[in-house]
Amino acid sequence: MHTQESDRLLHLTLSELRELIRREVEAALNRKHIPVEDDEVFSLPLIDVGEWNDTLSLRREDMYGDDGR
């Protein structure tokens, strides 16, 4: 069952998702009184692969065929 929050997450761009994760990690570290070091925690590499092909399907059935393996 999709909630309004999960539906919102599905429509985030990669940059927006990265920022959301950064904020959540920072908040969790602050709650645990762990100093936030931007260089250590948030140095996730971003790779721009361009636009996705409209015909690309990542459905399990399409990737593994009818037998699901």
ROLOFI-447875 format. One line per field, with one value per residue (C-alpha): x, y, z. Coordinates in steps of 0.5 Angstrom, whole numbers, plus 2048, in hexadecimal, padded with zeros to 3 digits. Last residue first. Layout:
// ROLOFI-447875
x <- c(X/...)
y <- c(Y/...)
z <- c(Z/...)
This chain:
// ROLOFI-447875
x <- c(81F/817/815/812/818/81D/81E/817/813/817/815/81B/818/81C/817/817/81F/821/824/82C/830/832/837/836/83B/839/83E/839/83B/842/844/83D/840/83A/83C/838/833/82F/829/82E/830/829/827/82D/82B/824/827/82C/827/822/827/829/822/821/827/825/81E/818/812/812/813/80D/809/80C/80A/803/803/803/800)
y <- c(7DF/7E1/7DB/7E0/7E4/7E7/7EE/7EF/7EB/7EF/7F6/7FB/7FC/801/804/80B/80B/80E/815/816/812/817/813/816/814/814/819/81A/817/818/81E/821/820/820/81F/819/81B/815/81A/81E/818/816/81D/81D/817/819/820/81C/817/81D/820/81A/819/820/81F/818/81B/81A/817/810/814/817/811/80E/814/814/80C/807/800)
z <- c(7E7/7E6/7E2/7DD/7DB/7E0/7DE/7DB/7E1/7E6/7E3/7E2/7DB/7D7/7D1/7D3/7D3/7DA/7D9/7DB/7DE/7E3/7E9/7F0/7F5/7FC/800/805/80B/80B/808/80B/812/817/81E/821/827/826/824/81F/81C/81A/818/813/810/80F/80C/807/805/803/7FF/7FC/7FA/7F7/7F3/7F0/7EF/7F3/7F0/7F4/7FB/7FA/7F9/7FF/803/801/803/7FE/800)
